[in-house]
Amino acid sequence: MTDLPRPDRFSLAPGYEISRVLRGNWQLAGGHGAVDRAEAVEDMIAFADAGITTFDCADIYTGVEELIGQFRAQYLNRRGAEALAEVRVHTKCVPDLAKLATLTRDQLQETIDRSRARLGVERLDLVQFHWWDYSAGDWLQAARWLEEFRIEGRIQFVSGTNFDTDHVAAMLAAGVPIRTMQVQYSLLDRRPEKRMADLAAEAGVNFLCYGTVAGGFLSDRWLGVADPGAEMENRSLIKYKLIIDDLGGWDLFQALLGTLRGIADAHGSDIATVASAAMLSRPQVAGVIVGARNRAHLASNLAISALRLSDRDLAQIDAVLAQGHTLEGDVYTLERDRTGRHGAIMKYNLNKEEA
């Protein structure tokens, strides 16, 4: 299938290892096109066999938790319990914006228990908690409830996604042992380096990064292409184009792509692989989450961990980025302003209540 080595692994805790390249599965959710469920399971088996054994999903990715549950059952039947023990599934708990003000412990437990049932597990490996609006409801109490569920054995690790530094610090101070924080973190968006990286190092929290190729912008496809303006084919591209504009505009972006292309040439690689591999060198980064609709992307995903960038490579990248602006705010601050350019394109009520 491929002669690339198995991805590096990272120990998040004693006895709990993940592959440093995680398979993102949002592209299998409703709204991204028809999915052949049997073929999707075969794709997941191929990824696990190749060493990408950590899968990222969410309660709001319609149908994906059930699909991964089917994969786990098939993998157990074909490869056995020892192989399945290496598979980790990281899901999310994302209460709808409209329900935050009235969320109860029982409702949150129902969400967790629904994920357990969909995935076919007694205990969820790692749950990444998200809260759309800090001013709505009691986000810290919800975090404490998740810690209670961990103590009860429903969850192995409580984690978060898209919280800013102050709110991560508050959860830690409240006795919620956040294990990881999933953040948008790329060469274009380095907001986690402002403050959160220092807190994470002090508290032993690791980053799981999404957006490392900026929805596809950090790829050879866009090298030498004229600025498309606001004409984008999907919300993901609109989202990352705003980041490009805020960083310094299209000319700076093209300079970055040119530098990445030169580094890729020296390694026999491509821009997207270099962009993701560069993030694995950043402090506190445990892994990068790369979306893959099918196994056609397997070889390119494996190449990320196999690529070893030199200090000179990374210095070249940093020299270009030093010409850009610092993005406003902390982690996910721009996106939380629902009236702003970044927040206005988001969707906030994404749960489907089917059992």
WOVEN-V861994 format. One record per residue. N is the residue number from 1. RES is the residue in one small letter. SS is DSSP state (@ for helix, = for strand, . for the rest). Layout:
n = <N;N>
res = <RES;RES>
ss = <SS;SS>
This chain:
n = <1;2;3;4;5;6;7;8;9;10;11;12;13;14;15;16;17;18;19;20;21;22;23;24;25;26;27;28;29;30;31;32;33;34;35;36;37;38;39;40;41;42;43;44;45;46;47;48;49;50;51;52;53;54;55;56;57;58;59;60;61;62;63;64;65;66;67;68;69;70;71;72;73;74;75;76;77;78;79;80;81;82;83;84;85;86;87;88;89;90;91;92;93;94;95;96;97;98;99;100;101;102;103;104;105;106;107;108;109;110;111;112;113;114;115;116;117;118;119;120;121;122;123;124;125;126;127;128;129;130;131;132;133;134;135;136;137;138;139;140;141;142;143;144;145;146;147;148;149;150;151;152;153;154;155;156;157;158;159;160;161;162;163;164;165;166;167;168;169;170;171;172;173;174;175;176;177;178;179;180;181;182;183;184;185;186;187;188;189;190;191;192;193;194;195;196;197;198;199;200;201;202;203;204;205;206;207;208;209;210;211;212;213;214;215;216;217;218;219;220;221;222;223;224;225;226;227;228;229;230;231;232;233;234;235;236;237;238;239;240;241;242;243;244;245;246;247;248;249;250;251;252;253;254;255;256;257;258;259;260;261;262;263;264;265;266;267;268;269;270;271;272;273;274;275;276;277;278;279;280;281;282;283;284;285;286;287;288;289;290;291;292;293;294;295;296;297;298;299;300;301;302;303;304;305;306;307;308;309;310;311;312;313;314;315;316;317;318;319;320;321;322;323;324;325;326;327;328;329;330;331;332;333;334;335;336;337;338;339;340;341;342;343;344;345;346;347;348;349;350;351;352;353;354;355>
res = <m;t;d;l;p;r;p;d;r;f;s;l;a;p;g;y;e;i;s;r;v;l;r;g;n;w;q;l;a;g;g;h;g;a;v;d;r;a;e;a;v;e;d;m;i;a;f;a;d;a;g;i;t;t;f;d;c;a;d;i;y;t;g;v;e;e;l;i;g;q;f;r;a;q;y;l;n;r;r;g;a;e;a;l;a;e;v;r;v;h;t;k;c;v;p;d;l;a;k;l;a;t;l;t;r;d;q;l;q;e;t;i;d;r;s;r;a;r;l;g;v;e;r;l;d;l;v;q;f;h;w;w;d;y;s;a;g;d;w;l;q;a;a;r;w;l;e;e;f;r;i;e;g;r;i;q;f;v;s;g;t;n;f;d;t;d;h;v;a;a;m;l;a;a;g;v;p;i;r;t;m;q;v;q;y;s;l;l;d;r;r;p;e;k;r;m;a;d;l;a;a;e;a;g;v;n;f;l;c;y;g;t;v;a;g;g;f;l;s;d;r;w;l;g;v;a;d;p;g;a;e;m;e;n;r;s;l;i;k;y;k;l;i;i;d;d;l;g;g;w;d;l;f;q;a;l;l;g;t;l;r;g;i;a;d;a;h;g;s;d;i;a;t;v;a;s;a;a;m;l;s;r;p;q;v;a;g;v;i;v;g;a;r;n;r;a;h;l;a;s;n;l;a;i;s;a;l;r;l;s;d;r;d;l;a;q;i;d;a;v;l;a;q;g;h;t;l;e;g;d;v;y;t;l;e;r;d;r;t;g;r;h;g;a;i;m;k;y;n;l;n;k;e;e;a>
ss = <.;.;.;.;.;.;.;.;=;=;=;=;=;.;.;=;=;=;=;.;=;=;=;=;.;@;@;@;.;.;.;.;.;.;.;.;@;@;@;@;@;@;@;@;@;@;@;@;@;@;.;.;.;=;=;=;.;.;.;.;.;.;.;@;@;@;@;@;@;@;@;@;@;@;@;@;@;@;@;.;@;@;@;@;.;.;.;=;=;=;=;=;=;=;.;.;@;@;@;@;@;@;.;.;@;@;@;@;@;@;@;@;@;@;@;@;@;@;@;.;.;.;.;=;=;=;=;=;=;=;.;.;.;.;.;.;.;.;@;@;@;@;@;@;@;@;@;@;@;@;@;@;.;.;=;=;=;=;=;=;=;.;.;.;@;@;@;@;@;@;@;@;@;.;.;.;.;.;.;=;=;=;=;=;.;.;.;.;.;.;@;@;@;.;.;@;@;@;@;@;@;@;@;.;.;=;=;=;=;=;.;.;.;@;@;@;.;.;.;@;@;@;.;.;.;.;.;.;.;.;.;.;.;.;@;@;@;@;@;@;@;@;@;@;@;@;@;.;.;@;@;@;@;@;@;@;@;@;@;@;@;@;@;@;@;@;@;.;.;.;@;@;@;@;@;@;@;@;@;.;.;.;.;.;=;=;=;=;=;=;=;.;.;.;@;@;@;@;@;@;@;@;@;@;@;@;.;.;.;.;@;@;@;@;@;@;@;@;@;@;@;.;.;.;.;.;.;.;.;.;.;.;@;@;@;@;.;.;.;.;.;.;@;@;@;.;.;.;.;.;.;.;.;.;.>
